[in-house]
Amino acid sequence: MDGERYVEVAPGVRLWTEQRGAADAPPLLLIMGAQASGLGWPDELVDTLAAHHRVIRYDHRDTGRSPWAFDERPYRITDLAEDALGVLDGLGVARAHVVGLSLGGMLAQLLIADHPERLLSATLMGTCALSTTDYVRTDGTRVPVTELPGIAPEILEAWAQPVEDRGPEAELDRRVAHWRLLTGGGIPFDATYFRALEQRIIAHAGRYDTNGAHGRADDSGMLRTAELARTEVPTLVVRASAEPVFPPPHAEHLAQVIGHGTRLVDIPGMGHALPREVLDPLAGALLEHTLRASAAA
């Protein structure tokens, strides 16, 4: 049932969606990170998953072909989680596997906590727990969540720089440089691959600017400590060895927070990006998890 469609998730808010795979296959919703179009999920990964699932990816508000209207209609980060639910509603999906990366991993946690009846399973990567629970090291030492390792300094420095309009080629250069930092150095960086990815994203959106809406949106009210601790949604947490935004202890902490048989899988060399080298092992881990959860359901 491959095809694109716009779905109204709130009054006057129509999000771009795309579906690949068989209509009767178990649905799988991909949720991208902040300021990232659904095309940030590489086609190769989507196609591999679509051999077993009805795969859905979509553009958040203020990305891709969805409305860019934050200044006129500001919203909260929690509204973006409700948008994900609205995508499922608009496409007639009662329950789905959900995969979230970065901010998408936080939105997936909100769905786990607030709408567990709508999830067949969840996979979380490149994110942190929406919880105040301490992290427990293997030796039993308890570490406050505020003391977990932070974002790499070079990434913080890049994020602090204003994004200026210097034309499409300069913007492509900026994005590729950003991906170089996010890849984390665990895998040789392929600038050509990421430049082609961003060229497709810009062509899809029909624009090369960014408005930073997700960084300006109200992020209050996101903690779900108790709800995550009691969930029974089958959950997989990806631990990326070269993750520079939420280093590996965050993945371990997240698995501890959710508990209830949450599985932790390592993707060697993976950072906060999806280079070609991680797609096969990542797809394998995702499919093992979703097919197991589907069979159990």
C-alpha positions as a Markdown table, in Angstrom:
| # | Residue | x | y | z |
|---|---|---|---|---|
| 1 | Met | 0.0 | 0.0 | 0.0 |
| 2 | Asp | 2.9 | 2.3 | -0.8 |
| 3 | Gly | 1.8 | 6.0 | -1.0 |
| 4 | Glu | 1.8 | 9.5 | 0.4 |
| 5 | Arg | -1.1 | 11.0 | 2.2 |
| 6 | Tyr | -1.9 | 14.1 | 4.4 |
| 7 | Val | -3.5 | 13.4 | 7.7 |
| 8 | Glu | -5.2 | 16.0 | 9.9 |
| 9 | Val | -3.9 | 15.6 | 13.4 |
| 10 | Ala | -5.4 | 18.8 | 14.9 |
| 11 | Pro | -7.7 | 21.5 | 13.6 |
| 12 | Gly | -5.9 | 23.0 | 10.6 |
| 13 | Val | -2.8 | 20.8 | 11.1 |
| 14 | Arg | -2.3 | 18.4 | 8.2 |
| 15 | Leu | 0.9 | 16.3 | 8.4 |
| 16 | Trp | 2.6 | 14.6 | 5.4 |
| 17 | Thr | 2.8 | 10.8 | 5.8 |
| 18 | Glu | 4.1 | 7.9 | 3.7 |
| 19 | Gln | 3.4 | 4.2 | 3.9 |
| 20 | Arg | 5.3 | 1.3 | 2.5 |
| 21 | Gly | 4.6 | -2.4 | 2.8 |
| 22 | Ala | 1.6 | -4.7 | 2.8 |
| 23 | Ala | -1.7 | -3.2 | 4.0 |
| 24 | Asp | -2.3 | -6.2 | 6.3 |
| 25 | Ala | 1.2 | -6.3 | 7.8 |
| 26 | Pro | 1.7 | -5.2 | 11.4 |
| 27 | Pro | 2.0 | -1.4 | 11.4 |
| 28 | Leu | 5.3 | 0.2 | 12.3 |
| 29 | Leu | 5.5 | 4.0 | 13.0 |
| 30 | Leu | 8.9 | 5.7 | 12.6 |
| 31 | Ile | 9.2 | 8.9 | 14.7 |
| 32 | Met | 12.1 | 11.2 | 13.8 |
| 33 | Gly | 14.1 | 13.6 | 15.9 |
| 34 | Ala | 13.9 | 17.4 | 16.4 |
| 35 | Gln | 13.6 | 19.5 | 13.2 |
| 36 | Ala | 14.0 | 16.3 | 11.2 |
| 37 | Ser | 11.8 | 15.3 | 8.3 |
| 38 | Gly | 10.5 | 11.7 | 8.0 |
| 39 | Leu | 12.9 | 11.3 | 5.1 |
| 40 | Gly | 15.6 | 11.3 | 7.8 |
| 41 | Trp | 14.8 | 7.6 | 8.0 |
| 42 | Pro | 16.9 | 6.2 | 5.1 |
| 43 | Asp | 15.0 | 4.5 | 2.3 |
| 44 | Glu | 17.2 | 1.4 | 2.7 |
| 45 | Leu | 16.1 | 0.9 | 6.3 |
| 46 | Val | 12.4 | 1.7 | 5.5 |
| 47 | Asp | 12.4 | -0.8 | 2.6 |
| 48 | Thr | 14.0 | -3.6 | 4.7 |
| 49 | Leu | 11.4 | -3.0 | 7.5 |
| 50 | Ala | 8.6 | -2.9 | 4.9 |
| 51 | Ala | 9.2 | -6.5 | 3.8 |
| 52 | His | 7.6 | -7.4 | 7.2 |
| 53 | His | 5.6 | -4.3 | 8.2 |
| 54 | Arg | 3.3 | -1.6 | 7.0 |
| 55 | Val | 5.9 | 1.1 | 7.6 |
| 56 | Ile | 4.7 | 4.7 | 8.3 |
| 57 | Arg | 7.0 | 7.7 | 8.4 |
| 58 | Tyr | 5.8 | 11.3 | 8.6 |
| 59 | Asp | 6.9 | 14.9 | 8.8 |
| 60 | His | 6.6 | 16.6 | 12.2 |
| 61 | Arg | 5.2 | 20.1 | 12.2 |
| 62 | Asp | 7.7 | 22.6 | 11.0 |
| 63 | Thr | 9.6 | 20.0 | 8.9 |
| 64 | Gly | 9.3 | 18.7 | 5.4 |
| 65 | Arg | 5.9 | 19.1 | 3.8 |
| 66 | Ser | 4.0 | 19.5 | 7.0 |
| 67 | Pro | 2.9 | 23.0 | 8.1 |
| 68 | Trp | 5.7 | 25.5 | 9.1 |
| 69 | Ala | 3.6 | 27.7 | 11.4 |
| 70 | Phe | 5.1 | 27.7 | 14.9 |
| 71 | Asp | 5.3 | 31.5 | 15.1 |
| 72 | Glu | 1.6 | 31.8 | 14.3 |
| 73 | Arg | 0.5 | 28.6 | 16.2 |
| 74 | Pro | 3.0 | 27.7 | 18.9 |
| 75 | Tyr | 2.7 | 24.2 | 20.4 |
| 76 | Arg | 4.3 | 22.1 | 23.1 |
| 77 | Ile | 6.6 | 19.1 | 22.7 |
| 78 | Thr | 3.9 | 16.9 | 24.2 |
| 79 | Asp | 1.6 | 18.0 | 21.3 |
| 80 | Leu | 4.1 | 16.4 | 18.9 |
| 81 | Ala | 3.5 | 13.1 | 20.7 |
| 82 | Glu | -0.3 | 13.6 | 20.2 |
| 83 | Asp | 0.5 | 14.2 | 16.6 |
| 84 | Ala | 2.1 | 10.8 | 16.3 |
| 85 | Leu | -1.1 | 9.3 | 17.7 |
| 86 | Gly | -3.1 | 11.5 | 15.3 |
| 87 | Val | -1.1 | 10.0 | 12.4 |
| 88 | Leu | -2.2 | 6.5 | 13.5 |
| 89 | Asp | -5.8 | 7.6 | 13.9 |
| 90 | Gly | -5.8 | 9.3 | 10.5 |
| 91 | Leu | -4.5 | 6.1 | 8.8 |
| 92 | Gly | -6.9 | 3.8 | 10.6 |
| 93 | Val | -4.3 | 2.1 | 12.7 |
| 94 | Ala | -5.5 | 0.8 | 16.1 |
| 95 | Arg | -2.1 | -0.5 | 17.4 |
| 96 | Ala | 1.4 | -0.2 | 16.0 |
| 97 | His | 5.0 | -0.9 | 16.7 |
| 98 | Val | 6.7 | 2.5 | 17.4 |
| 99 | Val | 10.4 | 3.4 | 16.7 |
| 100 | Gly | 11.7 | 6.7 | 18.0 |
| 101 | Leu | 15.1 | 8.4 | 17.5 |
| 102 | Ser | 16.4 | 11.3 | 19.6 |
| 103 | Leu | 13.4 | 13.6 | 20.3 |
| 104 | Gly | 11.4 | 10.8 | 18.6 |
| 105 | Gly | 12.5 | 8.5 | 21.4 |
| 106 | Met | 11.1 | 10.9 | 23.9 |
| 107 | Leu | 7.8 | 11.1 | 22.0 |
| 108 | Ala | 7.7 | 7.3 | 21.9 |
| 109 | Gln | 8.1 | 7.3 | 25.7 |
| 110 | Leu | 5.1 | 9.6 | 26.0 |
| 111 | Leu | 3.1 | 7.2 | 23.9 |
| 112 | Ile | 4.3 | 4.3 | 26.1 |
| 113 | Ala | 3.3 | 6.2 | 29.2 |
| 114 | Asp | 0.0 | 7.8 | 28.1 |
| 115 | His | -1.3 | 5.4 | 25.4 |
| 116 | Pro | 0.1 | 1.9 | 26.0 |
| 117 | Glu | -3.0 | 0.3 | 24.6 |
| 118 | Arg | -2.1 | 1.7 | 21.1 |
| 119 | Leu | 1.4 | 0.1 | 21.1 |
| 120 | Leu | 2.4 | -3.3 | 20.0 |
| 121 | Ser | 6.0 | -2.5 | 21.0 |
| 122 | Ala | 8.4 | 0.3 | 21.3 |
| 123 | Thr | 12.1 | 0.8 | 20.3 |
| 124 | Leu | 14.0 | 3.8 | 21.7 |
| 125 | Met | 17.4 | 5.1 | 20.5 |
| 126 | Gly | 19.6 | 8.1 | 20.8 |
| 127 | Thr | 17.4 | 9.5 | 23.7 |
| 128 | Cys | 17.2 | 9.9 | 27.4 |
| 129 | Ala | 14.7 | 8.7 | 30.0 |
| 130 | Leu | 11.7 | 10.9 | 30.9 |
| 131 | Ser | 12.3 | 9.9 | 34.5 |
| 132 | Thr | 14.0 | 11.2 | 37.7 |
| 133 | Thr | 15.0 | 7.7 | 38.8 |
| 134 | Asp | 18.7 | 7.2 | 39.6 |
| 135 | Tyr | 21.0 | 5.3 | 37.2 |
| 136 | Val | 22.5 | 2.2 | 38.9 |
| 137 | Arg | 25.9 | 1.2 | 37.8 |
| 138 | Thr | 26.9 | -2.5 | 37.6 |
| 139 | Asp | 28.6 | -2.2 | 41.0 |
| 140 | Gly | 25.4 | -1.0 | 42.6 |
| 141 | Thr | 26.4 | 2.7 | 42.8 |
| 142 | Arg | 23.5 | 5.0 | 42.3 |
| 143 | Val | 24.0 | 8.0 | 40.1 |
| 144 | Pro | 21.5 | 10.9 | 40.0 |
| 145 | Val | 20.2 | 11.4 | 36.4 |
| 146 | Thr | 21.5 | 14.9 | 36.4 |
| 147 | Glu | 25.1 | 13.5 | 36.7 |
| 148 | Leu | 24.9 | 11.2 | 33.6 |
| 149 | Pro | 27.3 | 12.2 | 30.9 |
| 150 | Gly | 26.2 | 15.1 | 28.8 |
| 151 | Ile | 26.3 | 16.2 | 25.2 |
| 152 | Ala | 29.7 | 16.4 | 23.5 |
| 153 | Pro | 31.2 | 19.9 | 23.8 |
| 154 | Glu | 31.7 | 20.2 | 20.1 |
| 155 | Ile | 28.0 | 19.5 | 19.4 |
| 156 | Leu | 26.9 | 22.1 | 22.0 |
| 157 | Glu | 29.3 | 24.6 | 20.4 |
| 158 | Ala | 27.7 | 23.9 | 16.9 |
| 159 | Trp | 24.2 | 24.2 | 18.3 |
| 160 | Ala | 25.1 | 27.5 | 19.9 |
| 161 | Gln | 25.9 | 29.0 | 16.5 |
| 162 | Pro | 23.1 | 31.0 | 14.7 |
| 163 | Val | 21.9 | 29.4 | 11.5 |
| 164 | Glu | 22.3 | 32.0 | 8.8 |
| 165 | Asp | 20.9 | 31.9 | 5.2 |
| 166 | Arg | 23.9 | 31.7 | 3.0 |
| 167 | Gly | 22.2 | 29.8 | 0.2 |
| 168 | Pro | 21.4 | 26.2 | -0.5 |
| 169 | Glu | 25.0 | 24.9 | -1.0 |
| 170 | Ala | 26.3 | 26.5 | 2.2 |
| 171 | Glu | 23.3 | 25.1 | 4.0 |
| 172 | Leu | 24.2 | 21.6 | 2.7 |
| 173 | Asp | 27.7 | 22.1 | 3.9 |
| 174 | Arg | 26.5 | 23.1 | 7.3 |
| 175 | Arg | 24.2 | 20.0 | 7.5 |
| 176 | Val | 26.9 | 17.6 | 6.4 |
| 177 | Ala | 29.3 | 19.1 | 9.0 |
| 178 | His | 26.6 | 18.6 | 11.6 |
| 179 | Trp | 26.1 | 15.0 | 10.6 |
| 180 | Arg | 29.9 | 14.5 | 10.9 |
| 181 | Leu | 29.7 | 15.5 | 14.6 |
| 182 | Leu | 26.5 | 13.5 | 15.3 |
| 183 | Thr | 28.0 | 10.3 | 13.7 |
| 184 | Gly | 30.4 | 10.2 | 16.7 |
| 185 | Gly | 33.5 | 8.9 | 15.1 |
| 186 | Gly | 32.8 | 5.2 | 15.5 |
| 187 | Ile | 32.4 | 4.7 | 11.8 |
| 188 | Pro | 34.3 | 6.4 | 9.0 |
| 189 | Phe | 32.3 | 9.4 | 7.9 |
| 190 | Asp | 30.8 | 9.3 | 4.4 |
| 191 | Ala | 30.1 | 13.0 | 3.5 |
| 192 | Thr | 28.7 | 12.0 | 0.1 |
| 193 | Tyr | 26.0 | 9.8 | 1.7 |
| 194 | Phe | 24.8 | 12.4 | 4.1 |
| 195 | Arg | 24.9 | 15.2 | 1.4 |
| 196 | Ala | 22.7 | 13.0 | -0.8 |
| 197 | Leu | 20.3 | 12.4 | 2.1 |
| 198 | Glu | 20.0 | 16.1 | 2.8 |
| 199 | Gln | 19.5 | 16.9 | -0.9 |
| 200 | Arg | 16.5 | 14.5 | -0.9 |
| 201 | Ile | 15.2 | 16.1 | 2.3 |
| 202 | Ile | 15.5 | 19.7 | 0.8 |
| 203 | Ala | 13.9 | 18.6 | -2.5 |
| 204 | His | 11.1 | 16.9 | -0.5 |
| 205 | Ala | 10.4 | 20.0 | 1.6 |
| 206 | Gly | 10.8 | 22.5 | -1.3 |
| 207 | Arg | 12.9 | 24.7 | 1.0 |
| 208 | Tyr | 16.3 | 24.6 | 2.7 |
| 209 | Asp | 15.8 | 26.8 | 5.7 |
| 210 | Thr | 15.0 | 25.8 | 9.3 |
| 211 | Asn | 13.0 | 27.7 | 11.9 |
| 212 | Gly | 14.3 | 26.0 | 15.0 |
| 213 | Ala | 10.7 | 25.5 | 16.2 |
| 214 | His | 11.3 | 22.3 | 18.2 |
| 215 | Gly | 14.0 | 24.0 | 20.1 |
| 216 | Arg | 11.7 | 26.8 | 21.0 |
| 217 | Ala | 8.7 | 24.7 | 21.9 |
| 218 | Asp | 7.6 | 24.4 | 25.5 |
| 219 | Asp | 9.1 | 21.2 | 26.8 |
| 220 | Ser | 7.4 | 21.2 | 30.2 |
| 221 | Gly | 5.3 | 18.4 | 31.5 |
| 222 | Met | 7.3 | 15.5 | 29.9 |
| 223 | Leu | 8.4 | 13.5 | 33.0 |
| 224 | Arg | 6.7 | 10.1 | 33.2 |
| 225 | Thr | 8.7 | 8.3 | 35.9 |
| 226 | Ala | 5.8 | 6.3 | 37.4 |
| 227 | Glu | 4.1 | 5.6 | 34.1 |
| 228 | Leu | 7.2 | 4.2 | 32.5 |
| 229 | Ala | 8.1 | 2.1 | 35.5 |
| 230 | Arg | 4.7 | 0.2 | 35.3 |
| 231 | Thr | 4.3 | -0.1 | 31.6 |
| 232 | Glu | 4.0 | -3.6 | 30.0 |
| 233 | Val | 4.7 | -2.4 | 26.4 |
| 234 | Pro | 7.5 | -4.6 | 25.1 |
| 235 | Thr | 10.4 | -2.2 | 24.8 |
| 236 | Leu | 13.8 | -2.4 | 23.1 |
| 237 | Val | 16.5 | 0.2 | 23.9 |
| 238 | Val | 19.4 | 0.6 | 21.4 |
| 239 | Arg | 22.8 | 1.3 | 23.0 |
| 240 | Ala | 25.0 | 3.1 | 20.4 |
| 241 | Ser | 28.6 | 2.8 | 21.3 |
| 242 | Ala | 29.6 | 6.1 | 19.7 |
| 243 | Glu | 26.6 | 8.1 | 20.8 |
| 244 | Pro | 27.7 | 11.8 | 21.4 |
| 245 | Val | 24.4 | 13.3 | 22.4 |
| 246 | Phe | 23.1 | 10.8 | 24.9 |
| 247 | Pro | 26.1 | 8.6 | 25.7 |
| 248 | Pro | 25.6 | 4.8 | 26.4 |
| 249 | Pro | 24.8 | 5.2 | 30.1 |
| 250 | His | 21.6 | 7.0 | 29.0 |
| 251 | Ala | 20.5 | 3.8 | 27.2 |
| 252 | Glu | 21.3 | 1.7 | 30.2 |
| 253 | His | 19.4 | 4.1 | 32.4 |
| 254 | Leu | 16.4 | 4.0 | 30.1 |
| 255 | Ala | 16.3 | 0.2 | 30.2 |
| 256 | Gln | 16.4 | 0.3 | 34.0 |
| 257 | Val | 13.6 | 2.9 | 34.2 |
| 258 | Ile | 11.2 | 0.9 | 32.1 |
| 259 | Gly | 12.2 | -2.5 | 33.4 |
| 260 | His | 9.6 | -5.3 | 32.8 |
| 261 | Gly | 11.8 | -7.3 | 30.5 |
| 262 | Thr | 13.1 | -4.3 | 28.5 |
| 263 | Arg | 15.9 | -5.5 | 26.2 |
| 264 | Leu | 19.1 | -3.6 | 25.5 |
| 265 | Val | 20.9 | -4.2 | 22.2 |
| 266 | Asp | 24.3 | -2.9 | 21.1 |
| 267 | Ile | 24.9 | -1.4 | 17.7 |
| 268 | Pro | 28.8 | -1.1 | 17.5 |
| 269 | Gly | 30.0 | 2.1 | 16.0 |
| 270 | Met | 26.6 | 3.8 | 15.9 |
| 271 | Gly | 26.3 | 7.4 | 17.0 |
| 272 | His | 23.4 | 9.8 | 16.8 |
| 273 | Ala | 23.0 | 9.2 | 13.1 |
| 274 | Leu | 22.0 | 6.5 | 10.7 |
| 275 | Pro | 25.0 | 5.9 | 8.3 |
| 276 | Arg | 24.8 | 3.0 | 5.9 |
| 277 | Glu | 27.0 | 0.8 | 8.0 |
| 278 | Val | 24.5 | 0.6 | 10.9 |
| 279 | Leu | 21.3 | 0.0 | 8.8 |
| 280 | Asp | 21.6 | -3.8 | 8.5 |
| 281 | Pro | 22.4 | -4.5 | 12.2 |
| 282 | Leu | 19.7 | -2.0 | 13.2 |
| 283 | Ala | 17.1 | -3.5 | 11.0 |
| 284 | Gly | 17.9 | -6.9 | 12.3 |
| 285 | Ala | 17.5 | -5.8 | 15.9 |
| 286 | Leu | 14.3 | -4.0 | 15.1 |
| 287 | Leu | 12.7 | -6.9 | 13.2 |
| 288 | Glu | 13.7 | -9.4 | 15.9 |
| 289 | His | 12.0 | -7.3 | 18.5 |
| 290 | Thr | 8.8 | -6.4 | 16.5 |
| 291 | Leu | 8.3 | -9.9 | 15.2 |
| 292 | Arg | 8.7 | -11.3 | 18.7 |
| 293 | Ala | 6.2 | -8.8 | 20.1 |
| 294 | Ser | 3.7 | -9.4 | 17.2 |
| 295 | Ala | 3.8 | -13.2 | 17.9 |
| 296 | Ala | 3.3 | -12.6 | 21.6 |
| 297 | Ala | 0.3 | -10.2 | 20.9 |
